[in-house]
Amino acid sequence: MNWKDIIVFISTFTLFIPVILVIVLKLYRSKCFVALAVYYFMDLSFNLMNENYIPVSDNFRRVFGITTNLLEFPLMILFVSYFSFSPVLTKRLRYSILGIILFELIIVLILGFNRKSMTIIMAPELGLLLFLCVWFTLRHIRIAVIQNKGLAKASMITSLLFAYGSYTIIYIFFYILDSQEIKDIFKLYYFTSTFSTLVLSTGIFFESKRIKKLEELKLTRRELNNLYSKSQPATSMSFNTRTPGKSL
């Protein structure tokens, strides 16, 4: 096994870390983290096929790879909605997923299930995801620095910004410029994937602790509300206090 195989092996199996964390830390109760786990599992599966750890036909690998790319953006937009700072924005982001899926279906029906359709589809989706990552990263870093909280969220969204900033460069060279330097492009991909996944996984681990504390706090408040509501005295009965001998 040479150094290239080692890098590919490490990069591939680091993709399994977020999936394991979502399951072990019971984050699957959140749709956002389920979306993240599904994407990473699909990306892991494709990499295993691509490196022949899972033997499949070339056609199946190609179809699975395109399908993974098509599902990546709806799934990641759903996960990114976790970093939203208002219910209205969260709802709009989740509605936009339907628009993304419709857009992908239209392009695939017109151009087919091929590289050309992927080139067209990925451009606006990468742009949207990169914009959201920049926006949320700046906001959460500011909160982490000024208010000294939310460091886990800041690290997670920053890892996604790093990843999709790098993927945008890869997209330009691989899809737009059709560069022949495939080895260098994939070196960048594997390095980016490994680094961003490790940072994201660290953020997930610490964010799960915050989520657990919030759940415990909610449970405590619910128990206290039940306790005090039961301990309150019953409403006093009203009596006729009319003064005798006086007519109303």
N, C-alpha and C positions, 0 to 999 in steps of 0.2 A: 504493500500500500504506500504510494508516494504522497507528498505533501498536499497535492490537489485533492486526492481521494480523502485525505484526513479532513480538509476544510469542508468538503462537500458533506462528509459524514456528520461532522459536528453541526454544520448549518442545518442539515435535514432534521436531525433528532432534537435540536433545540426547539423546533416547531411543535414538538409534543408537550413541552413544558406548560404553555398556557392551557392546553386541553386538560392536562392532569390537574392543574391548579383550580380550574373552574369546577371540576368534579369533586376533588378532595375537600376544597374549601366551601362546597355547597353554594357556589355562586350561580348555579343553573336556575335558581329561583328568579333571576333577573334575565329578561329577554335580551338585554344588551350583551351580557356575558355569554349567553347561549350562542348568539350570533357570532361573537368572537371565536368561541370554541369550534363552531362548525366550519368557519373559514380556515382556521389553522389546521384542522383535521384534514380538510380537502387539500390544502396546500402541501401538508406533510405527505398525504397519499400520492399526490402527483409527483413530488420529488422522489419518493421511493420507486415509483414507476419509471421515472426519467433516468434514475441511476441503476435500474434493473434489479433492485431489491425485491420488487414485485413484478414478476414477468407477465407482460401483457402485449397485445399486438400494437403495432405502430399506430393504426387507425384509432384504436380505443384510447391510447395515450393522448393522441391529438385531440380527440373529442372531449376527453376528460379535462385536458388542460384549458381548452377554450371555455368549457362549462364553468370551471373554477374561476377563470378571469371574469366571466359574465356575472357570477354570483358574488364575487368579491366586493363590488361596490355597494350593492344593496345591503349586504351583511355589515360592511364597515361603517356605512352611514348610520345604520341602526346602533352599532356600538358607540360611534362618536356622539350620538344623541345623549349618551350617558353624561357627557361633559357640559350639556346645555345648562344655562343659568335661569331659564324660565319655562314654565309649562307650555306656553304658547309656542316658543321656539322648538321645544321638543316635539310637539304635535306637528308642526310644519315640516320638521326634518323627517318624521316618520311618514307623513303624507307624500313627501318627495320621493320616497322609496318606490311608491307605485308608479310615479312618473318615470323613474329610472328604468324600471322593469318594462314598462310600455315602450320606452325609447329603444331599449335593447331588442325587444321583439320585432319592432318595425324594421330596424336596420338588418336584423338577421333574415327576416322574411324577404326583404328586397335584395340583399347582397349575398345571402347564404351564410352558412356556418364556416367561416374561413378567416384568414388573416386580415383581409381587406375590411371586413365588417368590424373586426376587433380594433383595427387602427382608428376607425371613425368613432366607435363607441367609447374607447378609452380616453380620448382627448378631453371632452367636456367633463367626464366623470373624474378623471385625475385632477382637473382644474378645480372642480367643486370640493373634492375631498382635501386637496392641498389648502384651499382657502379656509375651510372649516378648521383644519389642524392649526394653521397659523393663528386664526382668530382665538380659538380656545386655548392654545398654548400661551399666548400673550396674557390672556385673562387669568389663567390658573397660575402662571409663574408670578404674576403681580400679587395674587392672593397669598401664595406661599411665602413671598418675600415680605410683604407688608403686614399680613395678619399672622404669619408663622403657622399656617395650617394648610391642609390640602396638598402636601408635598407628593403623596402617592399619585393623586390625580394629575398633578403637574408632570410627574415623570412619565406616566402612561401616555398622555397626549403628546409630550415632547418626543417620545420614542416613535410615535406614529408620524409626526412631522418629519423627523429624520428619515424614516422609511420611505414615505411618499415623496419627499423631496428627491431622494436618490432614485426612486422608481420612475419619476418624471424624466430624469436624465437618461435612464436606461430606455425608456419609451422613445425618447427623441432619437437616440442613436440606433436602436434596434428596429423600430417601426417606421420612423420618418426618414432617417438618413440611410437606413438599410446597411449599417456598418458591417464590414467583414471581420472586425476585431471581436469575434464572438467570445473568445477566451477572456479578454479583458472585461467585456460587458458582464459576463457571468461571475467573474471574480468580484466585481462590484456588487452584484446581486447577492452573492453568498455572504460577503462581509456585512452588507447592510442588513440582510435578513437575520444573521446571527446576533449582531449588536442590538438592533432594535427589539428583537424578541426577548433577549435577556433583560434589557431595561424595562420593557413592558411587563415581563413576568415578576420582576422585583416590585414594581408598582402595584400589580394585582395582589401580591401577597400582603403588602401593608394596607392596601385599600380594604381587603377582606376583614382586617382587624377593626377598621373604622366602622364598616358595615355591621359587624357583630356587636360593637358597642352601641350603635344606634338602635339595633333591634332589641338589645337588652334594656335600653332606656325606654323604648316604646312599651315594652312588656311591663316594666316597673310602673310607668304612668298608668297603664291600663289597670293594673292590679290595685293601685292606690285609688283610682277613680271608683272602682267597684267597691273597695273597702269603705270609702267615705260615703258613697251613696247608700250603702246598707246601714251605716251607723247613724244617719240623720234621723231625728225623731219624726213620728208620723204627724201629719197635719192636724192641728187641733180642731175639734168639732165646734161649730158655731152654735151658740145658745141664744134663746130669745131673752134679751136684756131689757125689754120694755118695762118701764116703771109702773107698778100696780096703781090702779085708780086713774090712770091717764089714758084717755082714748087717743088713737092716732087720727 
